[in-house]
């Protein structure tokens, strides 16, 4: 009777340990699936590079626009 009880307790402990291990593995696999693969990373890097180029172009255009506005204001002041 004692052997059966100890065997049952060992069986229960092993079962709990396996369930815990399975939960850990499931969590790790879900985390790995969320990570981008090489192709996705390269696509993201390409899009980020394009975005940076567009930001630089917009900044340059804005700077030119500010200079034009300032030049026209000076001209307007001179003409008055």
N, CA and C atoms as a LAMMPS dump frame, in Angstrom:
ITEM: TIMESTEP
0
ITEM: NUMBER OF ATOMS
240
ITEM: BOX BOUNDS ff ff ff
-5.0000000000000000e+02 5.0000000000000000e+02
-5.0000000000000000e+02 5.0000000000000000e+02
-5.0000000000000000e+02 5.0000000000000000e+02
ITEM: ATOMS id mol type element x y z
1 1 1 N 0.833 -1.19 0
2 1 2 C 0 0 0
3 1 3 C 0.879 1.255 0
4 2 1 N 1.966 1.224 0.8
5 2 2 C 2.867 2.381 0.832
6 2 3 C 3.556 2.573 -0.508
7 3 1 N 3.95 1.457 -1.122
8 3 2 C 4.608 1.547 -2.427
9 3 3 C 3.677 2.16 -3.456
10 4 1 N 2.427 1.76 -3.427
11 4 2 C 1.451 2.298 -4.373
12 4 3 C 1.268 3.797 -4.139
13 5 1 N 1.209 4.209 -2.892
14 5 2 C 1.032 5.626 -2.578
15 5 3 C 2.256 6.428 -3.007
16 6 1 N 3.459 5.9 -2.741
17 6 2 C 4.671 6.619 -3.141
18 6 3 C 4.79 6.659 -4.659
19 7 1 N 4.391 5.574 -5.304
20 7 2 C 4.423 5.543 -6.767
21 7 3 C 3.452 6.572 -7.339
22 8 1 N 2.262 6.671 -6.747
23 8 2 C 1.268 7.654 -7.197
24 8 3 C 1.786 9.081 -6.985
25 9 1 N 2.437 9.323 -5.848
26 9 2 C 2.952 10.673 -5.595
27 9 3 C 4.08 11.011 -6.566
28 10 1 N 4.943 10.041 -6.866
29 10 2 C 5.999 10.26 -7.863
30 10 3 C 5.4 10.516 -9.232
31 11 1 N 4.372 9.741 -9.562
32 11 2 C 3.698 9.896 -10.854
33 11 3 C 3.086 11.297 -10.949
34 12 1 N 2.45 11.742 -9.876
35 12 2 C 1.837 13.07 -9.853
36 12 3 C 2.906 14.163 -9.965
37 13 1 N 4.023 14.003 -9.256
38 13 2 C 5.11 14.987 -9.32
39 13 3 C 5.697 15.046 -10.725
40 14 1 N 5.911 13.879 -11.338
41 14 2 C 6.42 13.845 -12.713
42 14 3 C 5.436 14.499 -13.666
43 15 1 N 4.157 14.234 -13.47
44 15 2 C 3.131 14.815 -14.33
45 15 3 C 3.15 16.34 -14.22
46 16 1 N 3.244 16.852 -13.001
47 16 2 C 3.286 18.304 -12.813
48 16 3 C 4.546 18.905 -13.424
49 17 1 N 5.666 18.223 -13.251
50 17 2 C 6.929 18.703 -13.81
51 17 3 C 6.847 18.74 -15.335
52 18 1 N 6.258 17.706 -15.934
53 18 2 C 6.117 17.675 -17.392
54 18 3 C 5.18 18.777 -17.878
55 19 1 N 4.091 19.006 -17.15
56 19 2 C 3.162 20.071 -17.54
57 19 3 C 3.846 21.438 -17.474
58 20 1 N 4.624 21.656 -16.407
59 20 2 C 5.346 22.918 -16.252
60 20 3 C 6.345 23.093 -17.391
61 21 1 N 7.069 22.022 -17.702
62 21 2 C 8.046 22.065 -18.789
63 21 3 C 7.351 22.346 -20.124
64 22 1 N 6.189 21.731 -20.327
65 22 2 C 5.436 21.953 -21.565
66 22 3 C 4.991 23.41 -21.67
67 23 1 N 4.543 23.996 -20.55
68 23 2 C 4.139 25.41 -20.564
69 23 3 C 5.318 26.312 -20.907
70 24 1 N 6.482 26.015 -20.35
71 24 2 C 7.683 26.804 -20.641
72 24 3 C 8.033 26.701 -22.121
73 25 1 N 7.996 25.488 -22.656
74 25 2 C 8.31 25.303 -24.077
75 25 3 C 7.301 26.015 -24.966
76 26 1 N 6.017 25.949 -24.609
77 26 2 C 4.995 26.649 -25.382
78 26 3 C 5.238 28.156 -25.366
79 27 1 N 5.578 28.684 -24.2
80 27 2 C 5.835 30.118 -24.084
81 27 3 C 7.041 30.519 -24.928
82 28 1 N 8.097 29.707 -24.891
83 28 2 C 9.292 30.005 -25.679
84 28 3 C 9.003 29.932 -27.172
85 29 1 N 8.21 28.941 -27.584
86 29 2 C 7.912 28.815 -29.013
87 29 3 C 7.059 29.985 -29.49
88 30 1 N 6.104 30.432 -28.662
89 30 2 C 5.303 31.601 -29.047
90 30 3 C 6.183 32.84 -29.158
91 31 1 N 7.146 32.98 -28.254
92 31 2 C 8.059 34.127 -28.308
93 31 3 C 8.905 34.08 -29.575
94 32 1 N 9.365 32.888 -29.946
95 32 2 C 10.178 32.761 -31.159
96 32 3 C 9.362 33.053 -32.407
97 33 1 N 8.091 32.67 -32.406
98 33 2 C 7.254 32.925 -33.571
99 33 3 C 6.987 34.413 -33.76
100 34 1 N 7.033 35.181 -32.687
101 34 2 C 6.787 36.617 -32.795
102 34 3 C 7.989 37.365 -33.359
103 35 1 N 9.184 36.79 -33.263
104 35 2 C 10.385 37.458 -33.758
105 35 3 C 10.4 37.459 -35.283
106 36 1 N 10.839 38.553 -35.894
107 36 2 C 10.913 38.591 -37.358
108 36 3 C 12.069 37.726 -37.867
109 37 1 N 11.845 37.118 -39.018
110 37 2 C 12.921 36.31 -39.599
111 37 3 C 13.843 37.22 -40.421
112 38 1 N 14.84 36.63 -41.042
113 38 2 C 15.837 37.428 -41.778
114 38 3 C 15.214 38.259 -42.882
115 39 1 N 14.311 37.645 -43.644
116 39 2 C 13.684 38.353 -44.762
117 39 3 C 12.877 39.545 -44.241
118 40 1 N 12.107 39.323 -43.192
119 40 2 C 11.314 40.412 -42.637
120 40 3 C 12.208 41.511 -42.079
121 41 1 N 13.303 41.134 -41.44
122 41 2 C 14.221 42.14 -40.896
123 41 3 C 14.825 42.975 -42.015
124 42 1 N 15.206 42.32 -43.118
125 42 2 C 15.8 43.077 -44.224
126 42 3 C 14.765 44.008 -44.851
127 43 1 N 13.503 43.556 -44.93
128 43 2 C 12.45 44.418 -45.458
129 43 3 C 12.241 45.625 -44.551
130 44 1 N 12.239 45.389 -43.253
131 44 2 C 12.062 46.486 -42.298
132 44 3 C 13.22 47.469 -42.414
133 45 1 N 14.439 46.957 -42.528
134 45 2 C 15.597 47.841 -42.665
135 45 3 C 15.513 48.664 -43.944
136 46 1 N 15.047 48.046 -45.039
137 46 2 C 14.911 48.775 -46.296
138 46 3 C 13.869 49.882 -46.166
139 47 1 N 12.753 49.571 -45.542
140 47 2 C 11.705 50.576 -45.362
141 47 3 C 12.192 51.699 -44.452
142 48 1 N 12.94 51.35 -43.412
143 48 2 C 13.485 52.384 -42.525
144 48 3 C 14.474 53.277 -43.264
145 49 1 N 15.266 52.699 -44.165
146 49 2 C 16.211 53.496 -44.951
147 49 3 C 15.459 54.459 -45.868
148 50 1 N 14.404 53.973 -46.502
149 50 2 C 13.592 54.83 -47.37
150 50 3 C 12.961 55.948 -46.55
151 51 1 N 12.464 55.603 -45.375
152 51 2 C 11.856 56.605 -44.504
153 51 3 C 12.868 57.676 -44.109
154 52 1 N 14.073 57.275 -43.815
155 52 2 C 15.118 58.235 -43.449
156 52 3 C 15.441 59.155 -44.627
157 53 1 N 15.497 58.594 -45.843
158 53 2 C 15.742 59.417 -47.029
159 53 3 C 14.622 60.437 -47.216
160 54 1 N 13.389 59.983 -47.031
161 54 2 C 12.247 60.887 -47.188
162 54 3 C 12.274 61.987 -46.127
163 55 1 N 12.671 61.625 -44.913
164 55 2 C 12.767 62.638 -43.858
165 55 3 C 13.817 63.686 -44.209
166 56 1 N 14.965 63.23 -44.719
167 56 2 C 16.015 64.173 -45.109
168 56 3 C 15.538 65.075 -46.237
169 57 1 N 14.838 64.493 -47.219
170 57 2 C 14.329 65.284 -48.335
171 57 3 C 13.303 66.306 -47.841
172 58 1 N 12.436 65.899 -46.937
173 58 2 C 11.429 66.818 -46.405
174 58 3 C 12.094 67.931 -45.603
175 59 1 N 13.122 67.579 -44.85
176 59 2 C 13.845 68.59 -44.069
177 59 3 C 14.518 69.603 -45.001
178 60 1 N 15.137 69.126 -46.073
179 60 2 C 15.789 70.023 -47.028
180 60 3 C 14.76 70.922 -47.706
181 61 1 N 13.62 70.345 -48.075
182 61 2 C 12.57 71.124 -48.72
183 61 3 C 12.04 72.191 -47.765
184 62 1 N 11.871 71.812 -46.507
185 62 2 C 11.4 72.767 -45.503
186 62 3 C 12.41 73.9 -45.317
187 63 1 N 13.685 73.561 -45.306
188 63 2 C 14.724 74.586 -45.154
189 63 3 C 14.706 75.543 -46.344
190 64 1 N 14.57 75.002 -47.561
191 64 2 C 14.494 75.863 -48.75
192 64 3 C 13.272 76.771 -48.68
193 65 1 N 12.16 76.205 -48.231
194 65 2 C 10.926 76.984 -48.124
195 65 3 C 11.094 78.13 -47.123
196 66 1 N 11.719 77.852 -45.99
197 66 2 C 11.944 78.899 -44.987
198 66 3 C 12.831 80.002 -45.542
199 67 1 N 13.884 79.611 -46.275
200 67 2 C 14.768 80.615 -46.871
201 67 3 C 14.024 81.469 -47.887
202 68 1 N 13.172 80.848 -48.688
203 68 2 C 12.395 81.583 -49.683
204 68 3 C 11.452 82.562 -49.005
205 69 1 N 10.775 82.109 -47.971
206 69 2 C 9.852 82.986 -47.245
207 69 3 C 10.61 84.162 -46.64
208 70 1 N 11.745 83.894 -46.042
209 70 2 C 12.543 84.968 -45.431
210 70 3 C 13.043 85.957 -46.491
211 71 1 N 13.478 85.424 -47.626
212 71 2 C 13.953 86.291 -48.709
213 71 3 C 12.825 87.182 -49.214
214 72 1 N 11.638 86.611 -49.385
215 72 2 C 10.505 87.4 -49.862
216 72 3 C 10.063 88.431 -48.825
217 73 1 N 10.15 88.1 -47.551
218 73 2 C 9.811 89.078 -46.507
219 73 3 C 10.786 90.26 -46.543
220 74 1 N 12.068 89.951 -46.697
221 74 2 C 13.07 91.021 -46.775
222 74 3 C 12.806 91.914 -47.987
223 75 1 N 12.46 91.279 -49.093
224 75 2 C 12.175 92.039 -50.312
225 75 3 C 10.957 92.932 -50.104
226 76 1 N 9.945 92.394 -49.429
227 76 2 C 8.738 93.166 -49.153
228 76 3 C 9.05 94.364 -48.255
229 77 1 N 9.895 94.162 -47.259
230 77 2 C 10.286 95.26 -46.365
231 77 3 C 11.051 96.32 -47.147
232 78 1 N 11.925 95.894 -48.045
233 78 2 C 12.703 96.849 -48.844
234 78 3 C 11.814 97.656 -49.769
235 79 1 N 10.765 97.032 -50.293
236 79 2 C 9.889 97.721 -51.236
237 79 3 C 8.941 98.691 -50.544
238 80 1 N 8.726 98.543 -49.281
239 80 2 C 7.786 99.442 -48.588
240 80 3 C 8.395 100.735 -48.18
